Amino acid sequence: MDKALYIAMTGARATLQAQGTVAHNLANADSAGFKAALANTRPYRIDGGEHASRIATQHSDQGFDSRAGAQRVTGNPLDVSLRPDRWLAVQTADGGEAYTRAGNLSLTPNGQLVTAGGHPLLDQQGMPMVVPPHQALDVGHDGTVSIVPMGEGPETLAIVGRIRTVDAAPDRLQRGLDGLMRNAQPDLPLAQAPGDVMTTGALEGSNVDAAGALVQMIQLQRQFEMQVKLIQRGDDNAQAANSLLRLGG
């Protein structure tokens, strides 16, 4: 009986973790460039010497859905939509490098180019991207940032830097707790992507299927309720067995 209880308990725990993943996806259904997290469960054999007969259920992180989200034209020169397998390089809170496809960029009062989450974009040299005062700004399809300086004519258009945009297949990345992607193989740095890497004046939306996620949440809730009922039934059976043992004694 304790085996059934343990399997049901670990299954319920894994189901709760899966619900958390689905809830996180739903919360980001409108976040630009968000990639839905994938979760599953798998059997896990408990070590037990020569009698390792117990199998538990374990939550399994399956990475993320790499499909592109819907494209939306905004006309904003600081909105960029990335080509497949292209990622913007940003600076993390600890000074490291991470990656995102959230292309709704903005400028801080001191001219720093940042994502909607406030993470500074990096240039080709790995330094935070800073844009001098200007009266016009243009982001090229290759990530080149050009400006017309204050008080100057359009003929003075000057390049101030190029956004670091890396080429990374989904299996080269893993999501961190802050929602940003990291290089899954730090000993193999990701290279700058050549050629056209983005479209300006457009945004890639989240690839979360909100309706599908809601259905999945309902299924997980029913699964959790079934596992809890199994635990309760096991407890009832254990109490009945103890009563019979007391009567027999």
Phi and psi in degrees as GROMACS dihedral restraints (atoms count N, CA, C in turn):
[ dihedral_restraints ]
;  ai    aj    ak    al  type     phi  dphi    fc
    3     4     5     6     1   -64.7    20    10
    4     5     6     7     1   -26.9    20    10
    6     7     8     9     1   -63.3    20    10
    7     8     9    10     1   -46.9    20    10
    9    10    11    12     1   -61.1    20    10
   10    11    12    13     1   -41.9    20    10
   12    13    14    15     1   -63.6    20    10
   13    14    15    16     1   -42.0    20    10
   15    16    17    18     1   -67.3    20    10
   16    17    18    19     1   -41.6    20    10
   18    19    20    21     1   -63.6    20    10
   19    20    21    22     1   -44.2    20    10
   21    22    23    24     1   -64.2    20    10
   22    23    24    25     1   -39.8    20    10
   24    25    26    27     1   -65.0    20    10
   25    26    27    28     1   -47.5    20    10
   27    28    29    30     1   -67.3    20    10
   28    29    30    31     1   -32.9    20    10
   30    31    32    33     1   -65.5    20    10
   31    32    33    34     1   -41.9    20    10
   33    34    35    36     1   -63.7    20    10
   34    35    36    37     1   -40.0    20    10
   36    37    38    39     1   -62.6    20    10
   37    38    39    40     1   -44.5    20    10
   39    40    41    42     1   -64.6    20    10
   40    41    42    43     1   -36.6    20    10
   42    43    44    45     1   -65.5    20    10
   43    44    45    46     1   -40.4    20    10
   45    46    47    48     1   -62.3    20    10
   46    47    48    49     1   -40.5    20    10
   48    49    50    51     1   -65.1    20    10
   49    50    51    52     1   -39.2    20    10
   51    52    53    54     1   -64.8    20    10
   52    53    54    55     1   -37.6    20    10
   54    55    56    57     1   -62.1    20    10
   55    56    57    58     1   -37.7    20    10
   57    58    59    60     1   -62.8    20    10
   58    59    60    61     1   -39.2    20    10
   60    61    62    63     1   -64.1    20    10
   61    62    63    64     1   -45.7    20    10
   63    64    65    66     1   -64.8    20    10
   64    65    66    67     1   -40.5    20    10
   66    67    68    69     1   -62.1    20    10
   67    68    69    70     1   -39.5    20    10
   69    70    71    72     1   -63.2    20    10
   70    71    72    73     1   -40.8    20    10
   72    73    74    75     1   -62.4    20    10
   73    74    75    76     1   -46.2    20    10
   75    76    77    78     1   -61.6    20    10
   76    77    78    79     1   -37.7    20    10
   78    79    80    81     1   -65.4    20    10
   79    80    81    82     1   -21.8    20    10
   81    82    83    84     1  -110.8    20    10
   82    83    84    85     1    22.4    20    10
   84    85    86    87     1   -63.7    20    10
   85    86    87    88     1   -22.0    20    10
   87    88    89    90     1  -111.0    20    10
   88    89    90    91     1    10.5    20    10
   90    91    92    93     1   -84.2    20    10
   91    92    93    94     1   127.2    20    10
   93    94    95    96     1   -59.7    20    10
   94    95    96    97     1   131.1    20    10
   96    97    98    99     1    72.2    20    10
   97    98    99   100     1     6.5    20    10
   99   100   101   102     1   -71.0    20    10
  100   101   102   103     1   137.7    20    10
  102   103   104   105     1  -109.0    20    10
  103   104   105   106     1   124.6    20    10
  105   106   107   108     1   -61.0    20    10
  106   107   108   109     1   133.6    20    10
  108   109   110   111     1   -77.2    20    10
  109   110   111   112     1   144.7    20    10
  111   112   113   114     1  -111.5    20    10
  112   113   114   115     1   139.6    20    10
  114   115   116   117     1  -139.6    20    10
  115   116   117   118     1   152.6    20    10
  117   118   119   120     1  -154.1    20    10
  118   119   120   121     1   177.0    20    10
  120   121   122   123     1  -121.5    20    10
  121   122   123   124     1   155.1    20    10
  123   124   125   126     1  -145.8    20    10
  124   125   126   127     1   153.1    20    10
  126   127   128   129     1   -72.5    20    10
  127   128   129   130     1   146.4    20    10
  129   130   131   132     1  -134.4    20    10
  130   131   132   133     1   117.2    20    10
  132   133   134   135     1   -79.4    20    10
  133   134   135   136     1   127.3    20    10
  135   136   137   138     1   -82.6    20    10
  136   137   138   139     1   128.2    20    10
  138   139   140   141     1   -62.7    20    10
  139   140   141   142     1   135.4    20    10
  141   142   143   144     1  -154.0    20    10
  142   143   144   145     1    39.3    20    10
  144   145   146   147     1    64.7    20    10
  145   146   147   148     1  -128.1    20    10
  147   148   149   150     1   -83.0    20    10
  148   149   150   151     1    -5.4    20    10
  150   151   152   153     1  -126.8    20    10
  151   152   153   154     1    55.4    20    10
  153   154   155   156     1   -80.3    20    10
  154   155   156   157     1    73.6    20    10
  156   157   158   159     1  -101.2    20    10
  157   158   159   160     1    -3.7    20    10
  159   160   161   162     1   -92.8    20    10
  160   161   162   163     1   132.6    20    10
  162   163   164   165     1  -119.5    20    10
  163   164   165   166     1   122.0    20    10
  165   166   167   168     1  -102.9    20    10
  166   167   168   169     1   170.1    20    10
  168   169   170   171     1  -107.0    20    10
  169   170   171   172     1   135.1    20    10
  171   172   173   174     1  -130.4    20    10
  172   173   174   175     1   137.3    20    10
  174   175   176   177     1   -69.4    20    10
  175   176   177   178     1   138.2    20    10
  177   178   179   180     1  -126.5    20    10
  178   179   180   181     1   124.1    20    10
  180   181   182   183     1   -80.0    20    10
  181   182   183   184     1   117.2    20    10
  183   184   185   186     1   -98.7    20    10
  184   185   186   187     1    15.5    20    10
  186   187   188   189     1    86.0    20    10
  187   188   189   190     1  -138.0    20    10
  189   190   191   192     1  -141.6    20    10
  190   191   192   193     1   159.1    20    10
  192   193   194   195     1   -79.4    20    10
  193   194   195   196     1   117.3    20    10
  195   196   197   198     1   -88.3    20    10
  196   197   198   199     1    -0.4    20    10
  198   199   200   201     1   -63.5    20    10
  199   200   201   202     1   147.1    20    10
  201   202   203   204     1   -73.0    20    10
  202   203   204   205     1   146.1    20    10
  204   205   206   207     1   -83.8    20    10
  205   206   207   208     1   173.7    20    10
  207   208   209   210     1   -65.0    20    10
  208   209   210   211     1   144.1    20    10
  210   211   212   213     1   -93.1    20    10
  211   212   213   214     1   139.3    20    10
  213   214   215   216     1  -134.5    20    10
  214   215   216   217     1   124.0    20    10
  216   217   218   219     1   -80.3    20    10
  217   218   219   220     1   127.8    20    10
  219   220   221   222     1  -115.4    20    10
  220   221   222   223     1   -28.2    20    10
  222   223   224   225     1    79.4    20    10
  223   224   225   226     1    -4.0    20    10
  225   226   227   228     1   -78.3    20    10
  226   227   228   229     1   124.0    20    10
  228   229   230   231     1   -63.9    20    10
  229   230   231   232     1   -16.0    20    10
  231   232   233   234     1   -99.6    20    10
  232   233   234   235     1     5.9    20    10
  234   235   236   237     1   -96.2    20    10
  235   236   237   238     1   127.8    20    10
  237   238   239   240     1  -130.2    20    10
  238   239   240   241     1   141.3    20    10
  240   241   242   243     1  -115.8    20    10
  241   242   243   244     1   125.3    20    10
  243   244   245   246     1   -88.9    20    10
  244   245   246   247     1   150.3    20    10
  246   247   248   249     1   -69.2    20    10
  247   248   249   250     1   163.4    20    10
  249   250   251   252     1   -56.3    20    10
  250   251   252   253     1   140.2    20    10
  252   253   254   255     1    63.3    20    10
  253   254   255   256     1    21.9    20    10
  255   256   257   258     1  -111.6    20    10
  256   257   258   259     1   137.8    20    10
  258   259   260   261     1  -137.2    20    10
  259   260   261   262     1   138.4    20    10
  261   262   263   264     1   -77.4    20    10
  262   263   264   265     1   135.0    20    10
  264   265   266   267     1   -90.1    20    10
  265   266   267   268     1   130.0    20    10
  267   268   269   270     1  -129.1    20    10
  268   269   270   271     1   162.1    20    10
  270   271   272   273     1   -94.5    20    10
  271   272   273   274     1   130.8    20    10
  273   274   275   276     1   -85.4    20    10
  274   275   276   277     1   174.3    20    10
  276   277   278   279     1   -61.6    20    10
  277   278   279   280     1   -29.7    20    10
  279   280   281   282     1   -92.1    20    10
  280   281   282   283     1     9.8    20    10
  282   283   284   285     1    87.6    20    10
  283   284   285   286     1     1.3    20    10
  285   286   287   288     1   -82.7    20    10
  286   287   288   289     1  -174.4    20    10
  288   289   290   291     1  -113.1    20    10
  289   290   291   292     1   132.8    20    10
  291   292   293   294     1  -137.4    20    10
  292   293   294   295     1   178.7    20    10
  294   295   296   297     1  -137.3    20    10
  295   296   297   298     1   147.9    20    10
  297   298   299   300     1  -150.1    20    10
  298   299   300   301     1   158.5    20    10
  300   301   302   303     1  -111.3    20    10
  301   302   303   304     1     9.2    20    10
  303   304   305   306     1   -73.2    20    10
  304   305   306   307     1   104.6    20    10
  306   307   308   309     1   -96.9    20    10
  307   308   309   310     1    10.2    20    10
  309   310   311   312     1   -83.9    20    10
  310   311   312   313     1    86.6    20    10
  312   313   314   315     1   -89.5    20    10
  313   314   315   316     1   164.8    20    10
  315   316   317   318     1  -154.4    20    10
  316   317   318   319     1   166.7    20    10
  318   319   320   321     1  -110.4    20    10
  319   320   321   322     1   133.4    20    10
  321   322   323   324     1   -78.7    20    10
  322   323   324   325     1   166.2    20    10
  324   325   326   327     1   -56.3    20    10
  325   326   327   328     1   -26.2    20    10
  327   328   329   330     1   -94.0    20    10
  328   329   330   331     1    11.9    20    10
  330   331   332   333     1    87.6    20    10
  331   332   333   334     1    10.2    20    10
  333   334   335   336     1   -83.3    20    10
  334   335   336   337     1   134.2    20    10
  336   337   338   339     1   -86.9    20    10
  337   338   339   340     1   121.4    20    10
  339   340   341   342     1  -133.6    20    10
  340   341   342   343     1   163.1    20    10
  342   343   344   345     1   -82.6    20    10
  343   344   345   346     1   174.7    20    10
  345   346   347   348     1   -61.4    20    10
  346   347   348   349     1   -27.2    20    10
  348   349   350   351     1   -83.2    20    10
  349   350   351   352     1     2.0    20    10
  351   352   353   354     1    85.7    20    10
  352   353   354   355     1     9.9    20    10
  354   355   356   357     1   -85.8    20    10
  355   356   357   358     1   127.3    20    10
  357   358   359   360     1   -65.7    20    10
  358   359   360   361     1   135.2    20    10
  360   361   362   363     1   -76.1    20    10
  361   362   363   364     1   148.2    20    10
  363   364   365   366     1  -102.2    20    10
  364   365   366   367     1   151.6    20    10
  366   367   368   369     1   -95.9    20    10
  367   368   369   370     1  -173.7    20    10
  369   370   371   372     1   -62.0    20    10
  370   371   372   373     1   -24.0    20    10
  372   373   374   375     1   -89.1    20    10
  373   374   375   376     1     1.7    20    10
  375   376   377   378     1    80.6    20    10
  376   377   378   379     1    15.7    20    10
  378   379   380   381     1  -104.9    20    10
  379   380   381   382     1   151.3    20    10
  381   382   383   384     1   -56.0    20    10
  382   383   384   385     1   137.5    20    10
  384   385   386   387     1   -81.2    20    10
  385   386   387   388     1   121.8    20    10
  387   388   389   390     1  -120.8    20    10
  388   389   390   391     1   131.6    20    10
  390   391   392   393     1  -109.5    20    10
  391   392   393   394     1   123.4    20    10
  393   394   395   396     1   -65.6    20    10
  394   395   396   397     1   165.5    20    10
  396   397   398   399     1   -55.1    20    10
  397   398   399   400     1   139.4    20    10
  399   400   401   402     1  -154.0    20    10
  400   401   402   403     1   165.7    20    10
  402   403   404   405     1  -111.6    20    10
  403   404   405   406     1    -9.4    20    10
  405   406   407   408     1  -153.4    20    10
  406   407   408   409     1   144.7    20    10
  408   409   410   411     1  -136.2    20    10
  409   410   411   412     1   143.0    20    10
  411   412   413   414     1  -139.8    20    10
  412   413   414   415     1   133.9    20    10
  414   415   416   417     1  -108.7    20    10
  415   416   417   418     1   118.3    20    10
  417   418   419   420     1   -77.4    20    10
  418   419   420   421     1   166.3    20    10
  420   421   422   423     1   -66.7    20    10
  421   422   423   424     1   -17.4    20    10
  423   424   425   426     1   -95.4    20    10
  424   425   426   427     1     6.8    20    10
  426   427   428   429     1    90.1    20    10
  427   428   429   430     1     3.4    20    10
  429   430   431   432     1   -73.8    20    10
  430   431   432   433     1   131.3    20    10
  432   433   434   435     1  -103.7    20    10
  433   434   435   436     1   122.9    20    10
  435   436   437   438     1  -123.7    20    10
  436   437   438   439     1   150.3    20    10
  438   439   440   441     1  -137.3    20    10
  439   440   441   442     1   158.4    20    10
  441   442   443   444     1  -105.0    20    10
  442   443   444   445     1   114.0    20    10
  444   445   446   447     1   -58.9    20    10
  445   446   447   448     1   158.0    20    10
  447   448   449   450     1   -57.5    20    10
  448   449   450   451     1   131.9    20    10
  450   451   452   453     1    78.1    20    10
  451   452   453   454     1     5.4    20    10
  453   454   455   456     1  -107.8    20    10
  454   455   456   457     1   165.8    20    10
  456   457   458   459     1   -88.6    20    10
  457   458   459   460     1   169.7    20    10
  459   460   461   462     1   -62.3    20    10
  460   461   462   463     1   -20.6    20    10
  462   463   464   465     1   -71.2    20    10
  463   464   465   466     1   -10.2    20    10
  465   466   467   468     1   -95.8    20    10
  466   467   468   469     1    15.8    20    10
  468   469   470   471     1   -52.1    20    10
  469   470   471   472     1   125.2    20    10
  471   472   473   474     1  -131.0    20    10
  472   473   474   475     1   142.6    20    10
  474   475   476   477     1   -82.2    20    10
  475   476   477   478     1   129.9    20    10
  477   478   479   480     1  -107.8    20    10
  478   479   480   481     1    -9.0    20    10
  480   481   482   483     1   160.8    20    10
  481   482   483   484     1   178.2    20    10
  483   484   485   486     1  -132.0    20    10
  484   485   486   487     1   131.1    20    10
  486   487   488   489     1   -66.9    20    10
  487   488   489   490     1   134.0    20    10
  489   490   491   492     1   -73.2    20    10
  490   491   492   493     1   115.7    20    10
  492   493   494   495     1  -126.4    20    10
  493   494   495   496     1   120.0    20    10
  495   496   497   498     1  -100.4    20    10
  496   497   498   499     1   157.5    20    10
  498   499   500   501     1  -100.7    20    10
  499   500   501   502     1   114.3    20    10
  501   502   503   504     1  -145.1    20    10
  502   503   504   505     1   120.8    20    10
  504   505   506   507     1   -71.8    20    10
  505   506   507   508     1   156.7    20    10
  507   508   509   510     1   -54.7    20    10
  508   509   510   511     1   -34.4    20    10
  510   511   512   513     1   -73.4    20    10
  511   512   513   514     1    -7.6    20    10
  513   514   515   516     1   -91.6    20    10
  514   515   516   517     1    -2.7    20    10
  516   517   518   519     1  -124.3    20    10
  517   518   519   520     1   150.9    20    10
  519   520   521   522     1  -138.9    20    10
  520   521   522   523     1   141.7    20    10
  522   523   524   525     1   -80.6    20    10
  523   524   525   526     1   136.4    20    10
  525   526   527   528     1   -92.2    20    10
  526   527   528   529     1   174.4    20    10
  528   529   530   531     1   -65.7    20    10
  529   530   531   532     1   -21.3    20    10
  531   532   533   534     1   -88.2    20    10
  532   533   534   535     1     4.4    20    10
  534   535   536   537     1    88.3    20    10
  535   536   537   538     1    -9.9    20    10
  537   538   539   540     1   -87.0    20    10
  538   539   540   541     1   153.3    20    10
  540   541   542   543     1   -88.9    20    10
  541   542   543   544     1   146.2    20    10
  543   544   545   546     1  -122.5    20    10
  544   545   546   547     1   157.6    20    10
  546   547   548   549     1   -68.2    20    10
  547   548   549   550     1   119.4    20    10
  549   550   551   552     1   -72.1    20    10
  550   551   552   553     1   -14.5    20    10
  552   553   554   555     1  -128.2    20    10
  553   554   555   556     1    79.4    20    10
  555   556   557   558     1   -57.0    20    10
  556   557   558   559     1   -26.1    20    10
  558   559   560   561     1   -74.4    20    10
  559   560   561   562     1    -8.4    20    10
  561   562   563   564     1  -120.2    20    10
  562   563   564   565     1    89.8    20    10
  564   565   566   567     1   -59.7    20    10
  565   566   567   568     1   146.1    20    10
  567   568   569   570     1   -79.0    20    10
  568   569   570   571     1   137.2    20    10
  570   571   572   573     1   -87.8    20    10
  571   572   573   574     1   153.6    20    10
  573   574   575   576     1   -63.0    20    10
  574   575   576   577     1   132.3    20    10
  576   577   578   579     1   -76.8    20    10
  577   578   579   580     1   133.8    20    10
  579   580   581   582     1   -84.9    20    10
  580   581   582   583     1   164.6    20    10
  582   583   584   585     1    67.6    20    10
  583   584   585   586     1  -156.7    20    10
  585   586   587   588     1   -70.1    20    10
  586   587   588   589     1   125.4    20    10
  588   589   590   591     1  -120.0    20    10
  589   590   591   592     1   -12.0    20    10
  591   592   593   594     1  -153.7    20    10
  592   593   594   595     1   161.9    20    10
  594   595   596   597     1  -114.2    20    10
  595   596   597   598     1   132.1    20    10
  597   598   599   600     1   -94.2    20    10
  598   599   600   601     1   156.8    20    10
  600   601   602   603     1    75.8    20    10
  601   602   603   604     1    18.6    20    10
  603   604   605   606     1  -146.5    20    10
  604   605   606   607     1   159.2    20    10
  606   607   608   609     1  -131.5    20    10
  607   608   609   610     1   143.7    20    10
  609   610   611   612     1   -92.4    20    10
  610   611   612   613     1   126.2    20    10
  612   613   614   615     1   -81.2    20    10
  613   614   615   616     1   179.0    20    10
  615   616   617   618     1   -66.8    20    10
  616   617   618   619     1   147.0    20    10
  618   619   620   621     1   -96.8    20    10
  619   620   621   622     1    16.0    20    10
  621   622   623   624     1   -72.7    20    10
  622   623   624   625     1   128.2    20    10
  624   625   626   627     1   -86.8    20    10
  625   626   627   628     1    97.9    20    10
  627   628   629   630     1   -61.0    20    10
  628   629   630   631     1   -43.6    20    10
  630   631   632   633     1   -63.8    20    10
  631   632   633   634     1   -44.5    20    10
  633   634   635   636     1   -63.7    20    10
  634   635   636   637     1   -37.7    20    10
  636   637   638   639     1   -66.7    20    10
  637   638   639   640     1   -36.6    20    10
  639   640   641   642     1   -66.1    20    10
  640   641   642   643     1   -41.0    20    10
  642   643   644   645     1   -62.4    20    10
  643   644   645   646     1   -43.0    20    10
  645   646   647   648     1   -62.4    20    10
  646   647   648   649     1   -38.6    20    10
  648   649   650   651     1   -63.2    20    10
  649   650   651   652     1   -40.6    20    10
  651   652   653   654     1   -64.7    20    10
  652   653   654   655     1   -42.9    20    10
  654   655   656   657     1   -62.0    20    10
  655   656   657   658     1   -41.4    20    10
  657   658   659   660     1   -66.9    20    10
  658   659   660   661     1   -37.2    20    10
  660   661   662   663     1   -63.6    20    10
  661   662   663   664     1   -42.9    20    10
  663   664   665   666     1   -66.4    20    10
  664   665   666   667     1   -37.7    20    10
  666   667   668   669     1   -64.1    20    10
  667   668   669   670     1   -42.1    20    10
  669   670   671   672     1   -63.1    20    10
  670   671   672   673     1   -43.2    20    10
  672   673   674   675     1   -61.3    20    10
  673   674   675   676     1   -39.9    20    10
  675   676   677   678     1   -64.0    20    10
  676   677   678   679     1   -40.7    20    10
  678   679   680   681     1   -67.3    20    10
  679   680   681   682     1   -38.5    20    10
  681   682   683   684     1   -65.6    20    10
  682   683   684   685     1   -40.2    20    10
  684   685   686   687     1   -62.9    20    10
  685   686   687   688     1   -37.3    20    10
  687   688   689   690     1   -64.3    20    10
  688   689   690   691     1   -39.5    20    10
  690   691   692   693     1   -63.5    20    10
  691   692   693   694     1   -44.6    20    10
  693   694   695   696     1   -63.0    20    10
  694   695   696   697     1   -42.7    20    10
  696   697   698   699     1   -63.5    20    10
  697   698   699   700     1   -39.8    20    10
  699   700   701   702     1   -62.8    20    10
  700   701   702   703     1   -40.0    20    10
  702   703   704   705     1   -65.5    20    10
  703   704   705   706     1   -41.0    20    10
  705   706   707   708     1   -62.0    20    10
  706   707   708   709     1   -43.3    20    10
  708   709   710   711     1   -63.4    20    10
  709   710   711   712     1   -40.2    20    10
  711   712   713   714     1   -64.4    20    10
  712   713   714   715     1   -41.1    20    10
  714   715   716   717     1   -65.8    20    10
  715   716   717   718     1   -39.7    20    10
  717   718   719   720     1   -63.9    20    10
  718   719   720   721     1   -40.9    20    10
  720   721   722   723     1   -64.5    20    10
  721   722   723   724     1   -40.6    20    10
  723   724   725   726     1   -63.9    20    10
  724   725   726   727     1   -37.8    20    10
  726   727   728   729     1   -64.1    20    10
  727   728   729   730     1   -40.4    20    10
  729   730   731   732     1   -64.7    20    10
  730   731   732   733     1   -38.9    20    10
  732   733   734   735     1   -64.9    20    10
  733   734   735   736     1   -38.9    20    10
  735   736   737   738     1   -67.2    20    10
  736   737   738   739     1   -39.4    20    10
  738   739   740   741     1   -66.7    20    10
  739   740   741   742     1   -36.7    20    10
  741   742   743   744     1   -70.7    20    10
  742   743   744   745     1   -28.3    20    10
